[in-house]
Amino acid sequence: MESSNSEERDQIDQPPVPRQDEAASEPGTSSEAFQSDEWWRASAPESDWAQPVSNPTTTEIGQRKEPGTADVYFCGRTNLFPLDLAIRAIGKENLTGLLRACWDQEPIDVLARDGEIVLATTRDPELYCPETLPILANVDPEVVANARDQQKESGTPFLLTLARNESIERQPALDLIRHQGQLLFSQLWSAPNVWIMFEKNADVLGGFGDVTGDPDVDDWSLETLRLVQNPEQPIGFDPASIPSYTREGFDRVQKLKLTSDEAQFGSQFNGARSVQQIAKNLRLDLKSARQLLFRFVALEIVECWPGSTTAKPEPKAGMGRLFGRGR
């Protein structure tokens, strides 16, 4: 995959442009244009997040905004506005609200509070959790079915509903909610041309004060990337390509909770070694190297340059130490 030029990289690293500024800079763009987009139509016109699960008929916290007046902080497609940049913006700007990702299935919603990821969910309970979990073995099937129906209506994870009515133990349920949300979100990394939108709205978090957020959005993203089974590299995967840290990549990787495999793989990036050479040095097969590389590229920590026809001499002093905070 080829790196974009420095001008494009600088644009990507800038904070997201508020929707009103973007609209002003693009003549001919209107709210009707976005509403007519097929991705936009996939999202629900109104949000039910503020309704407590235990009492769906309770009045929402705060006043619901009229359609078309949502406080959209940023939006765009992931081919121009990378998914990682959207998640990082949540942490960097301490955002509170809802990140919605629209693709070829039911939209995926990520709730954020004060720059922390609270949970990821969808109104399709089968997409959220297609398997029967062991924790549900002793729960009345009708109770589970009712909780799933509530998820279809409000988007609240059915596991959270079951925990709140004490059908399952709370802490194991919260652990599963985190895992299922990350597993759900992981599907977006390989999905093409996803439409994403962040709405600043504290009301949507009104019914989730009992759920603790993840304070480090980079680590949260990395955990979702580890769940990607068959990553699709942009423009294919070239073992001869040479990974190199981006302008901020090396500083960011120091702060991540890397596994030992990730740390060793990342320590091989010196601007001269190809992916194939790195795999050989670490005795990895190309499939494993491809999966590891995908995580660094998706997080925009490294970019890959085409391999030169002439082998470059490796620097004598490489980055041989392990970095990152470790797990």
C-alpha atoms as a printed R data frame, in Angstrom:
    type eleno elety resid chain resno       x       y      z
1   ATOM     1    CA   MET     A     1   0.000   0.000  0.000
2   ATOM     2    CA   GLU     A     2   1.332   3.436 -0.859
3   ATOM     3    CA   SER     A     3   1.610   6.278  1.610
4   ATOM     4    CA   SER     A     4  -0.244   9.507  1.021
5   ATOM     5    CA   ASN     A     5   1.860  12.611  0.624
6   ATOM     6    CA   SER     A     6   2.797  14.794  3.570
7   ATOM     7    CA   GLU     A     7   0.086  17.336  2.816
8   ATOM     8    CA   GLU     A     8  -2.637  14.676  3.043
9   ATOM     9    CA   ARG     A     9  -1.107  13.299  6.235
10  ATOM    10    CA   ASP     A    10  -1.178  16.743  7.844
11  ATOM    11    CA   GLN     A    11  -4.847  17.044  6.962
12  ATOM    12    CA   ILE     A    12  -5.691  13.698  8.527
13  ATOM    13    CA   ASP     A    13  -3.865  14.550 11.758
14  ATOM    14    CA   GLN     A    14  -5.874  17.749 12.218
15  ATOM    15    CA   PRO     A    15  -8.851  17.689 14.638
16  ATOM    16    CA   PRO     A    16 -12.172  16.893 12.943
17  ATOM    17    CA   VAL     A    17 -13.954  19.854 11.389
18  ATOM    18    CA   PRO     A    18 -17.273  20.712 13.060
19  ATOM    19    CA   ARG     A    19 -20.160  20.021 10.727
20  ATOM    20    CA   GLN     A    20 -21.251  23.638 10.431
21  ATOM    21    CA   ASP     A    21 -17.761  24.762  9.342
22  ATOM    22    CA   GLU     A    22 -17.522  21.950  6.822
23  ATOM    23    CA   ALA     A    23 -20.876  22.823  5.341
24  ATOM    24    CA   ALA     A    24 -19.859  26.459  4.992
25  ATOM    25    CA   SER     A    25 -16.708  25.519  3.100
26  ATOM    26    CA   GLU     A    26 -18.508  23.289  0.586
27  ATOM    27    CA   PRO     A    27 -20.832  25.258 -1.709
28  ATOM    28    CA   GLY     A    28 -23.852  23.316 -2.797
29  ATOM    29    CA   THR     A    29 -23.803  20.965  0.202
30  ATOM    30    CA   SER     A    30 -27.012  20.977  2.202
31  ATOM    31    CA   SER     A    31 -28.680  19.014  4.961
32  ATOM    32    CA   GLU     A    32 -31.058  17.588  2.341
33  ATOM    33    CA   ALA     A    33 -28.075  16.137  0.490
34  ATOM    34    CA   PHE     A    34 -26.953  14.222  3.547
35  ATOM    35    CA   GLN     A    35 -30.459  13.087  4.396
36  ATOM    36    CA   SER     A    36 -30.873  11.662  0.902
37  ATOM    37    CA   ASP     A    37 -27.750   9.533  1.267
38  ATOM    38    CA   GLU     A    38 -28.524   5.823  1.563
39  ATOM    39    CA   TRP     A    39 -26.250   5.495  4.616
40  ATOM    40    CA   TRP     A    40 -27.926   8.399  6.343
41  ATOM    41    CA   ARG     A    41 -31.351   6.832  5.847
42  ATOM    42    CA   ALA     A    42 -30.143   3.688  7.594
43  ATOM    43    CA   SER     A    43 -29.916   5.513 10.926
44  ATOM    44    CA   ALA     A    44 -32.902   6.016 13.183
45  ATOM    45    CA   PRO     A    45 -34.374   9.547 13.004
46  ATOM    46    CA   GLU     A    46 -34.661   9.795 16.765
47  ATOM    47    CA   SER     A    47 -32.725   8.337 19.680
48  ATOM    48    CA   ASP     A    48 -34.195   6.177 22.446
49  ATOM    49    CA   TRP     A    49 -30.960   6.007 24.420
50  ATOM    50    CA   ALA     A    50 -32.114   8.328 27.191
51  ATOM    51    CA   GLN     A    51 -34.941   6.008 28.218
52  ATOM    52    CA   PRO     A    52 -34.062   3.822 31.230
53  ATOM    53    CA   VAL     A    53 -34.297   0.154 30.293
54  ATOM    54    CA   SER     A    54 -36.254  -0.789 33.391
55  ATOM    55    CA   ASN     A    55 -39.065   1.579 32.428
56  ATOM    56    CA   PRO     A    56 -39.335   2.137 28.670
57  ATOM    57    CA   THR     A    57 -42.327   4.454 29.072
58  ATOM    58    CA   THR     A    58 -40.460   6.901 31.317
59  ATOM    59    CA   THR     A    59 -39.970  10.374 29.877
60  ATOM    60    CA   GLU     A    60 -36.530  10.903 28.398
61  ATOM    61    CA   ILE     A    61 -33.907  12.836 30.322
62  ATOM    62    CA   GLY     A    62 -33.667  16.267 28.755
63  ATOM    63    CA   GLN     A    63 -35.662  17.563 25.822
64  ATOM    64    CA   ARG     A    64 -35.485  15.632 22.572
65  ATOM    65    CA   LYS     A    65 -34.245  17.734 19.704
66  ATOM    66    CA   GLU     A    66 -36.371  18.264 16.644
67  ATOM    67    CA   PRO     A    67 -35.336  16.251 13.555
68  ATOM    68    CA   GLY     A    68 -32.609  18.015 11.596
69  ATOM    69    CA   THR     A    69 -31.277  19.969 14.595
70  ATOM    70    CA   ALA     A    70 -28.871  17.345 15.964
71  ATOM    71    CA   ASP     A    71 -25.498  18.710 17.081
72  ATOM    72    CA   VAL     A    72 -23.353  16.791 14.582
73  ATOM    73    CA   TYR     A    73 -19.693  17.312 15.482
74  ATOM    74    CA   PHE     A    74 -18.259  15.465 12.485
75  ATOM    75    CA   CYS     A    75 -19.355  13.065  9.768
76  ATOM    76    CA   GLY     A    76 -17.993  11.459  6.635
77  ATOM    77    CA   ARG     A    77 -16.992   8.198  4.997
78  ATOM    78    CA   THR     A    78 -14.071   6.160  6.229
79  ATOM    79    CA   ASN     A    79 -12.270   6.272  2.888
80  ATOM    80    CA   LEU     A    80 -11.683   9.986  3.633
81  ATOM    81    CA   PHE     A    81 -12.193  10.127  7.403
82  ATOM    82    CA   PRO     A    82 -10.495   7.042  8.914
83  ATOM    83    CA   LEU     A    83 -12.282   5.148 11.655
84  ATOM    84    CA   ASP     A    84  -9.276   5.486 13.962
85  ATOM    85    CA   LEU     A    85  -9.337   9.268 13.607
86  ATOM    86    CA   ALA     A    86 -12.983   9.328 14.698
87  ATOM    87    CA   ILE     A    87 -12.247   7.272 17.819
88  ATOM    88    CA   ARG     A    88  -9.184   9.368 18.665
89  ATOM    89    CA   ALA     A    89 -11.235  12.547 18.302
90  ATOM    90    CA   ILE     A    90 -13.551  11.278 21.044
91  ATOM    91    CA   GLY     A    91 -10.640  11.005 23.462
92  ATOM    92    CA   LYS     A    92  -8.762  14.106 22.345
93  ATOM    93    CA   GLU     A    93 -11.798  16.384 22.464
94  ATOM    94    CA   ASN     A    94 -13.365  14.736 25.557
95  ATOM    95    CA   LEU     A    95 -16.571  14.213 23.620
96  ATOM    96    CA   THR     A    96 -19.876  13.021 25.019
97  ATOM    97    CA   GLY     A    97 -22.497  11.615 22.701
98  ATOM    98    CA   LEU     A    98 -23.066   8.977 20.054
99  ATOM    99    CA   LEU     A    99 -20.819   7.776 17.228
100 ATOM   100    CA   ARG     A   100 -22.964   6.027 14.622
101 ATOM   101    CA   ALA     A   101 -21.452   3.840 11.900
102 ATOM   102    CA   CYS     A   102 -23.703   2.980  8.957
103 ATOM   103    CA   TRP     A   103 -22.746   0.118  6.668
104 ATOM   104    CA   ASP     A   104 -24.459  -2.745  4.825
105 ATOM   105    CA   GLN     A   105 -26.011  -4.043  8.052
106 ATOM   106    CA   GLU     A   106 -27.807  -2.458 11.016
107 ATOM   107    CA   PRO     A   107 -25.939   0.688 12.182
108 ATOM   108    CA   ILE     A   108 -23.453   0.278 15.011
109 ATOM   109    CA   ASP     A   109 -23.561   2.838 17.823
110 ATOM   110    CA   VAL     A   110 -20.677   3.734 20.132
111 ATOM   111    CA   LEU     A   111 -21.580   5.675 23.271
112 ATOM   112    CA   ALA     A   112 -18.939   8.044 24.637
113 ATOM   113    CA   ARG     A   113 -18.835  10.040 27.852
114 ATOM   114    CA   ASP     A   114 -16.191  12.687 28.614
115 ATOM   115    CA   GLY     A   115 -13.771  11.179 26.110
116 ATOM   116    CA   GLU     A   116 -14.275   7.586 27.265
117 ATOM   117    CA   ILE     A   117 -15.879   4.721 25.343
118 ATOM   118    CA   VAL     A   118 -18.845   3.461 27.364
119 ATOM   119    CA   LEU     A   119 -20.074   0.680 25.077
120 ATOM   120    CA   ALA     A   120 -20.771  -0.321 21.488
121 ATOM   121    CA   THR     A   121 -24.106  -1.760 20.453
122 ATOM   122    CA   THR     A   122 -26.707  -2.118 17.705
123 ATOM   123    CA   ARG     A   123 -30.463  -2.548 17.461
124 ATOM   124    CA   ASP     A   124 -29.962  -5.975 15.877
125 ATOM   125    CA   PRO     A   125 -29.460  -8.438 18.768
126 ATOM   126    CA   GLU     A   126 -28.455 -11.223 16.365
127 ATOM   127    CA   LEU     A   127 -25.677  -9.082 14.931
128 ATOM   128    CA   TYR     A   128 -24.698  -8.042 18.451
129 ATOM   129    CA   CYS     A   129 -24.540 -11.592 19.800
130 ATOM   130    CA   PRO     A   130 -25.343 -14.400 17.339
131 ATOM   131    CA   GLU     A   131 -24.262 -17.158 19.750
132 ATOM   132    CA   THR     A   132 -25.929 -18.505 22.880
133 ATOM   133    CA   LEU     A   133 -23.708 -17.479 25.771
134 ATOM   134    CA   PRO     A   134 -23.039 -19.854 28.698
135 ATOM   135    CA   ILE     A   135 -24.082 -17.123 31.129
136 ATOM   136    CA   LEU     A   136 -27.655 -17.478 29.830
137 ATOM   137    CA   ALA     A   137 -27.896 -21.214 30.538
138 ATOM   138    CA   ASN     A   138 -30.056 -20.809 33.653
139 ATOM   139    CA   VAL     A   139 -32.095 -17.830 32.487
140 ATOM   140    CA   ASP     A   140 -35.714 -18.214 31.427
141 ATOM   141    CA   PRO     A   141 -35.751 -18.095 27.586
142 ATOM   142    CA   GLU     A   142 -38.767 -15.797 27.684
143 ATOM   143    CA   VAL     A   143 -36.852 -13.316 29.844
144 ATOM   144    CA   VAL     A   144 -33.957 -13.392 27.370
145 ATOM   145    CA   ALA     A   145 -36.357 -12.930 24.448
146 ATOM   146    CA   ASN     A   146 -37.935  -9.898 26.125
147 ATOM   147    CA   ALA     A   147 -34.507  -8.370 26.729
148 ATOM   148    CA   ARG     A   148 -33.597  -8.920 23.070
149 ATOM   149    CA   ASP     A   149 -36.849  -7.259 22.014
150 ATOM   150    CA   GLN     A   150 -35.936  -4.230 24.128
151 ATOM   151    CA   GLN     A   151 -32.597  -4.064 22.335
152 ATOM   152    CA   LYS     A   152 -34.421  -3.964 19.000
153 ATOM   153    CA   GLU     A   153 -36.428  -0.980 20.222
154 ATOM   154    CA   SER     A   154 -33.828   1.052 22.118
155 ATOM   155    CA   GLY     A   155 -30.406  -0.371 21.272
156 ATOM   156    CA   THR     A   156 -29.639  -1.117 24.923
157 ATOM   157    CA   PRO     A   157 -27.612  -4.372 25.049
158 ATOM   158    CA   PHE     A   158 -29.856  -7.206 26.197
159 ATOM   159    CA   LEU     A   159 -27.084  -8.354 28.539
160 ATOM   160    CA   LEU     A   160 -27.302  -5.038 30.374
161 ATOM   161    CA   THR     A   161 -31.070  -5.415 30.688
162 ATOM   162    CA   LEU     A   162 -30.646  -8.904 32.151
163 ATOM   163    CA   ALA     A   163 -28.015  -7.655 34.595
164 ATOM   164    CA   ARG     A   164 -30.239  -4.809 35.735
165 ATOM   165    CA   ASN     A   165 -33.150  -7.118 36.480
166 ATOM   166    CA   GLU     A   166 -30.712  -9.510 38.230
167 ATOM   167    CA   SER     A   167 -31.263 -12.376 35.799
168 ATOM   168    CA   ILE     A   168 -27.472 -12.684 35.432
169 ATOM   169    CA   GLU     A   169 -24.564 -11.584 37.622
170 ATOM   170    CA   ARG     A   170 -23.596  -7.986 37.075
171 ATOM   171    CA   GLN     A   171 -19.786  -8.058 36.750
172 ATOM   172    CA   PRO     A   172 -19.613 -11.001 34.323
173 ATOM   173    CA   ALA     A   173 -22.371  -9.284 32.343
174 ATOM   174    CA   LEU     A   174 -20.416  -6.016 32.155
175 ATOM   175    CA   ASP     A   175 -17.327  -7.912 30.990
176 ATOM   176    CA   LEU     A   176 -19.393  -9.565 28.257
177 ATOM   177    CA   ILE     A   177 -20.976  -6.256 27.246
178 ATOM   178    CA   ARG     A   178 -17.512  -4.825 26.722
179 ATOM   179    CA   HIS     A   179 -16.329  -7.870 24.762
180 ATOM   180    CA   GLN     A   180 -19.442  -8.159 22.593
181 ATOM   181    CA   GLY     A   181 -19.309  -4.449 21.839
182 ATOM   182    CA   GLN     A   182 -15.677  -4.672 20.768
183 ATOM   183    CA   LEU     A   183 -16.374  -7.795 18.718
184 ATOM   184    CA   LEU     A   184 -19.236  -5.957 17.021
185 ATOM   185    CA   PHE     A   185 -17.138  -2.862 16.311
186 ATOM   186    CA   SER     A   186 -14.239  -4.971 14.986
187 ATOM   187    CA   GLN     A   187 -16.289  -5.770 11.878
188 ATOM   188    CA   LEU     A   188 -16.090  -2.132 10.799
189 ATOM   189    CA   TRP     A   189 -12.300  -2.147 10.346
190 ATOM   190    CA   SER     A   190 -12.559  -4.245  7.182
191 ATOM   191    CA   ALA     A   191 -15.893  -2.850  5.964
192 ATOM   192    CA   PRO     A   192 -15.568  -0.587  2.909
193 ATOM   193    CA   ASN     A   193 -16.671   3.026  2.809
194 ATOM   194    CA   VAL     A   194 -18.509   3.173  6.157
195 ATOM   195    CA   TRP     A   195 -20.483   6.351  6.870
196 ATOM   196    CA   ILE     A   196 -19.734   7.676 10.370
197 ATOM   197    CA   MET     A   197 -21.311  10.518 12.315
198 ATOM   198    CA   PHE     A   198 -20.767  11.825 15.832
199 ATOM   199    CA   GLU     A   199 -23.629  13.588 17.573
200 ATOM   200    CA   LYS     A   200 -22.772  15.584 20.686
201 ATOM   201    CA   ASN     A   201 -25.629  14.772 23.021
202 ATOM   202    CA   ALA     A   202 -25.283  14.191 26.760
203 ATOM   203    CA   ASP     A   203 -28.887  12.983 26.975
204 ATOM   204    CA   VAL     A   204 -28.090   9.662 25.295
205 ATOM   205    CA   LEU     A   205 -25.874   8.770 28.268
206 ATOM   206    CA   GLY     A   206 -28.620   9.457 30.803
207 ATOM   207    CA   GLY     A   207 -29.548   5.800 31.172
208 ATOM   208    CA   PHE     A   208 -25.977   4.470 31.334
209 ATOM   209    CA   GLY     A   209 -24.535   5.994 34.472
210 ATOM   210    CA   ASP     A   210 -24.022   2.486 35.851
211 ATOM   211    CA   VAL     A   211 -21.610   1.528 33.040
212 ATOM   212    CA   THR     A   212 -17.949   2.506 33.428
213 ATOM   213    CA   GLY     A   213 -16.152   3.812 30.345
214 ATOM   214    CA   ASP     A   214 -12.765   2.849 28.896
215 ATOM   215    CA   PRO     A   215 -10.446   5.812 29.529
216 ATOM   216    CA   ASP     A   216  -7.900   5.096 26.758
217 ATOM   217    CA   VAL     A   217  -9.498   5.126 23.312
218 ATOM   218    CA   ASP     A   218  -6.297   3.959 21.569
219 ATOM   219    CA   ASP     A   219  -6.139   0.820 23.703
220 ATOM   220    CA   TRP     A   220  -9.861   0.250 23.138
221 ATOM   221    CA   SER     A   221  -9.342   0.449 19.373
222 ATOM   222    CA   LEU     A   222  -6.352  -1.891 19.530
223 ATOM   223    CA   GLU     A   223  -8.398  -4.456 21.440
224 ATOM   224    CA   THR     A   224 -11.061  -4.371 18.720
225 ATOM   225    CA   LEU     A   225  -8.377  -4.812 16.046
226 ATOM   226    CA   ARG     A   226  -7.139  -7.977 17.746
227 ATOM   227    CA   LEU     A   227 -10.591  -9.445 17.122
228 ATOM   228    CA   VAL     A   228 -10.398  -8.942 13.341
229 ATOM   229    CA   GLN     A   229  -9.992 -12.416 11.867
230 ATOM   230    CA   ASN     A   230  -9.393 -11.705  8.184
231 ATOM   231    CA   PRO     A   231  -8.101  -8.141  7.856
232 ATOM   232    CA   GLU     A   232  -8.301  -6.523  4.447
233 ATOM   233    CA   GLN     A   233  -5.322  -4.293  3.766
234 ATOM   234    CA   PRO     A   234  -5.951  -1.228  1.590
235 ATOM   235    CA   ILE     A   235  -4.655  -1.898 -1.937
236 ATOM   236    CA   GLY     A   236  -3.800  -5.446 -0.922
237 ATOM   237    CA   PHE     A   237  -0.976  -6.878  1.129
238 ATOM   238    CA   ASP     A   238   2.550  -6.664 -0.251
239 ATOM   239    CA   PRO     A   239   5.180  -8.596  1.747
240 ATOM   240    CA   ALA     A   240   7.863  -6.504  0.039
241 ATOM   241    CA   SER     A   241   6.450  -3.225  1.398
242 ATOM   242    CA   ILE     A   242   8.417  -1.368  4.063
243 ATOM   243    CA   PRO     A   243   6.589  -0.235  7.230
244 ATOM   244    CA   SER     A   244   7.647   3.123  8.632
245 ATOM   245    CA   TYR     A   245   6.344   5.094 11.595
246 ATOM   246    CA   THR     A   246   4.136   8.086 10.886
247 ATOM   247    CA   ARG     A   247   4.951  11.510 12.274
248 ATOM   248    CA   GLU     A   248   3.159  10.795 15.562
249 ATOM   249    CA   GLY     A   249   3.183   7.012 15.353
250 ATOM   250    CA   PHE     A   250   6.320   6.272 17.352
251 ATOM   251    CA   ASP     A   251   5.216   8.510 20.233
252 ATOM   252    CA   ARG     A   252   1.743   6.975 20.266
253 ATOM   253    CA   VAL     A   253   2.972   3.383 20.230
254 ATOM   254    CA   GLN     A   254   4.945   4.002 23.423
255 ATOM   255    CA   LYS     A   255   1.675   4.542 25.278
256 ATOM   256    CA   LEU     A   256  -0.175   1.475 24.009
257 ATOM   257    CA   LYS     A   257  -0.652  -1.731 25.982
258 ATOM   258    CA   LEU     A   258   1.013  -4.003 23.449
259 ATOM   259    CA   THR     A   259   1.247  -7.761 23.578
260 ATOM   260    CA   SER     A   260   4.762  -9.199 23.399
261 ATOM   261    CA   ASP     A   261   4.172 -10.188 19.750
262 ATOM   262    CA   GLU     A   262   3.025  -6.672 18.860
263 ATOM   263    CA   ALA     A   263   5.950  -5.071 20.681
264 ATOM   264    CA   GLN     A   264   8.506  -7.291 18.947
265 ATOM   265    CA   PHE     A   265   6.883  -6.701 15.570
266 ATOM   266    CA   GLY     A   266   6.801  -2.931 16.090
267 ATOM   267    CA   SER     A   267  10.421  -2.846 17.226
268 ATOM   268    CA   GLN     A   268  11.443  -4.082 13.766
269 ATOM   269    CA   PHE     A   269  10.199  -0.974 11.940
270 ATOM   270    CA   ASN     A   270  13.320   0.942 10.927
271 ATOM   271    CA   GLY     A   271  12.444   2.291  7.491
272 ATOM   272    CA   ALA     A   272  14.540  -0.342  5.712
273 ATOM   273    CA   ARG     A   273  13.129  -3.765  6.588
274 ATOM   274    CA   SER     A   274  10.308  -5.178  4.496
275 ATOM   275    CA   VAL     A   275   7.377  -7.012  6.034
276 ATOM   276    CA   GLN     A   276   8.806 -10.236  4.658
277 ATOM   277    CA   GLN     A   277  12.180  -9.591  6.305
278 ATOM   278    CA   ILE     A   278  10.513  -8.732  9.606
279 ATOM   279    CA   ALA     A   279   8.509 -11.958  9.472
280 ATOM   280    CA   LYS     A   280  11.702 -13.892  8.789
281 ATOM   281    CA   ASN     A   281  13.539 -12.201 11.664
282 ATOM   282    CA   LEU     A   282  10.736 -13.043 14.096
283 ATOM   283    CA   ARG     A   283  10.024 -16.484 12.599
284 ATOM   284    CA   LEU     A   284   6.456 -15.532 11.753
285 ATOM   285    CA   ASP     A   285   4.372 -16.807  8.874
286 ATOM   286    CA   LEU     A   286   3.098 -14.135  6.492
287 ATOM   287    CA   LYS     A   287  -0.493 -14.524  7.699
288 ATOM   288    CA   SER     A   288   0.510 -13.610 11.261
289 ATOM   289    CA   ALA     A   289   2.670 -10.749  9.989
290 ATOM   290    CA   ARG     A   290  -0.264  -9.496  7.928
291 ATOM   291    CA   GLN     A   291  -2.572  -9.483 10.965
292 ATOM   292    CA   LEU     A   292  -0.038  -7.631 13.106
293 ATOM   293    CA   LEU     A   293   0.699  -5.098 10.388
294 ATOM   294    CA   PHE     A   294  -3.009  -4.451  9.896
295 ATOM   295    CA   ARG     A   295  -3.339  -3.268 13.512
296 ATOM   296    CA   PHE     A   296  -0.503  -0.751 13.227
297 ATOM   297    CA   VAL     A   297  -1.734   0.549  9.873
298 ATOM   298    CA   ALA     A   298  -5.376   0.828 10.989
299 ATOM   299    CA   LEU     A   299  -4.275   2.850 14.024
300 ATOM   300    CA   GLU     A   300  -2.277   5.091 11.661
301 ATOM   301    CA   ILE     A   301   0.872   4.361 13.624
302 ATOM   302    CA   VAL     A   302   2.743   3.153 10.546
303 ATOM   303    CA   GLU     A   303   2.429   3.569  6.812
304 ATOM   304    CA   CYS     A   304   3.838   1.211  4.213
305 ATOM   305    CA   TRP     A   305   6.117   2.251  1.380
306 ATOM   306    CA   PRO     A   306   6.674   0.238 -1.794
307 ATOM   307    CA   GLY     A   307   9.671  -2.059 -1.607
308 ATOM   308    CA   SER     A   308  12.699  -0.834 -3.544
309 ATOM   309    CA   THR     A   309  14.160  -2.950 -6.315
310 ATOM   310    CA   THR     A   310  17.529  -2.419 -4.654
311 ATOM   311    CA   ALA     A   311  17.954  -3.722 -1.133
312 ATOM   312    CA   LYS     A   312  18.677  -0.992  1.390
313 ATOM   313    CA   PRO     A   313  21.327  -1.532  4.069
314 ATOM   314    CA   GLU     A   314  19.794  -1.760  7.518
315 ATOM   315    CA   PRO     A   315  20.789   0.850 10.094
316 ATOM   316    CA   LYS     A   316  23.392  -0.494 12.487
317 ATOM   317    CA   ALA     A   317  21.488   0.656 15.556
318 ATOM   318    CA   GLY     A   318  17.898  -0.497 15.301
319 ATOM   319    CA   MET     A   319  15.060  -0.231 17.775
320 ATOM   320    CA   GLY     A   320  15.661  -3.587 19.362
321 ATOM   321    CA   ARG     A   321  13.998  -2.918 22.681
322 ATOM   322    CA   LEU     A   322  10.413  -3.739 23.456
323 ATOM   323    CA   PHE     A   323   8.191  -0.725 23.873
324 ATOM   324    CA   GLY     A   324   4.643   0.027 24.888
325 ATOM   325    CA   ARG     A   325   3.203  -0.452 28.345
326 ATOM   326    CA   GLY     A   326   2.758  -4.189 27.959
327 ATOM   327    CA   ARG     A   327  -0.160  -6.354 28.985
